[in-house]
């Protein structure tokens, strides 16, 4: 089944955020590469200095262990940077998705699309629309009538105002079915796919 418009939007935001995060990762790669180059230089120097005596061999092995630890630390630094970037990308996606409520055409465009999309997932003829207290003021009688005409469904605006950032929750009039198309739900439905896509780019 095709992804919803909201989930596609979340992925588009992720791609923009990921481009910014790449610069951070590139810097981390360069720093780790510098550590690894220095470790290899020290290791090569130790090989040249190592002789057949047991004392020098012990020194060589001790220093080699230190070099290996430095290389491991460099790798762990890269992994830590990648994991931090992955979380940062997801946080940016969430923030920008929630910021859509400030757009001038939020009510006429996005809120309407999310309502129609939710209705498309539900069977029935009569539905109740739930939005937060801010969006309830945007959901005018004219908008409700327009969406009713476009969907062919009877729509009622609920007195309940759920604690959501934006978007809609559509409930069938008998209360037995609902579709949560709030911005939080859109992000949650998209999060795993976005996390997997970002991880493939970061860790491959």
WORAKA-V413126 format. One record per residue. N is the residue number from 1. SS is DSSP state (h for helix, s for strand, l for the rest). Layout:
BEGIN
n:N ss:SS
n:N ss:SS
END
This chain:
BEGIN
n:1 ss:l
n:2 ss:l
n:3 ss:l
n:4 ss:l
n:5 ss:h
n:6 ss:h
n:7 ss:h
n:8 ss:h
n:9 ss:h
n:10 ss:h
n:11 ss:h
n:12 ss:h
n:13 ss:h
n:14 ss:h
n:15 ss:h
n:16 ss:h
n:17 ss:h
n:18 ss:h
n:19 ss:h
n:20 ss:h
n:21 ss:h
n:22 ss:h
n:23 ss:h
n:24 ss:h
n:25 ss:h
n:26 ss:h
n:27 ss:h
n:28 ss:h
n:29 ss:h
n:30 ss:h
n:31 ss:h
n:32 ss:h
n:33 ss:h
n:34 ss:h
n:35 ss:h
n:36 ss:h
n:37 ss:h
n:38 ss:h
n:39 ss:h
n:40 ss:h
n:41 ss:h
n:42 ss:h
n:43 ss:h
n:44 ss:h
n:45 ss:h
n:46 ss:h
n:47 ss:h
n:48 ss:h
n:49 ss:h
n:50 ss:l
n:51 ss:l
n:52 ss:l
n:53 ss:l
n:54 ss:h
n:55 ss:h
n:56 ss:h
n:57 ss:h
n:58 ss:h
n:59 ss:h
n:60 ss:h
n:61 ss:h
n:62 ss:h
n:63 ss:h
n:64 ss:h
n:65 ss:h
n:66 ss:h
n:67 ss:h
n:68 ss:h
n:69 ss:h
n:70 ss:h
n:71 ss:h
n:72 ss:h
n:73 ss:h
n:74 ss:h
n:75 ss:h
n:76 ss:h
n:77 ss:h
n:78 ss:h
n:79 ss:h
n:80 ss:h
n:81 ss:h
n:82 ss:h
n:83 ss:h
n:84 ss:h
n:85 ss:h
n:86 ss:h
n:87 ss:h
n:88 ss:h
n:89 ss:h
n:90 ss:h
n:91 ss:h
n:92 ss:h
n:93 ss:h
n:94 ss:h
n:95 ss:h
n:96 ss:h
n:97 ss:h
n:98 ss:h
n:99 ss:h
n:100 ss:h
n:101 ss:h
n:102 ss:h
n:103 ss:l
n:104 ss:l
n:105 ss:l
n:106 ss:h
n:107 ss:h
n:108 ss:h
n:109 ss:h
n:110 ss:h
n:111 ss:h
n:112 ss:h
n:113 ss:h
n:114 ss:h
n:115 ss:h
n:116 ss:h
n:117 ss:h
n:118 ss:h
n:119 ss:h
n:120 ss:h
n:121 ss:l
n:122 ss:l
n:123 ss:l
n:124 ss:l
n:125 ss:l
n:126 ss:s
n:127 ss:s
n:128 ss:s
n:129 ss:s
n:130 ss:s
n:131 ss:l
n:132 ss:l
n:133 ss:h
n:134 ss:h
n:135 ss:h
n:136 ss:h
n:137 ss:h
n:138 ss:h
n:139 ss:l
n:140 ss:l
n:141 ss:h
n:142 ss:h
n:143 ss:h
n:144 ss:h
n:145 ss:h
n:146 ss:h
n:147 ss:h
n:148 ss:h
n:149 ss:h
n:150 ss:h
n:151 ss:h
n:152 ss:l
n:153 ss:l
n:154 ss:s
n:155 ss:s
n:156 ss:s
n:157 ss:s
n:158 ss:l
n:159 ss:l
n:160 ss:l
n:161 ss:l
n:162 ss:l
n:163 ss:l
n:164 ss:l
n:165 ss:l
n:166 ss:l
n:167 ss:s
n:168 ss:s
n:169 ss:s
n:170 ss:s
n:171 ss:s
n:172 ss:s
n:173 ss:l
n:174 ss:l
n:175 ss:l
n:176 ss:l
n:177 ss:l
n:178 ss:s
n:179 ss:s
n:180 ss:s
n:181 ss:s
n:182 ss:s
n:183 ss:h
n:184 ss:h
n:185 ss:h
n:186 ss:h
n:187 ss:h
n:188 ss:h
n:189 ss:h
n:190 ss:h
n:191 ss:h
n:192 ss:h
n:193 ss:h
n:194 ss:h
n:195 ss:h
n:196 ss:h
n:197 ss:h
n:198 ss:h
n:199 ss:h
n:200 ss:h
n:201 ss:h
n:202 ss:h
n:203 ss:h
n:204 ss:l
END
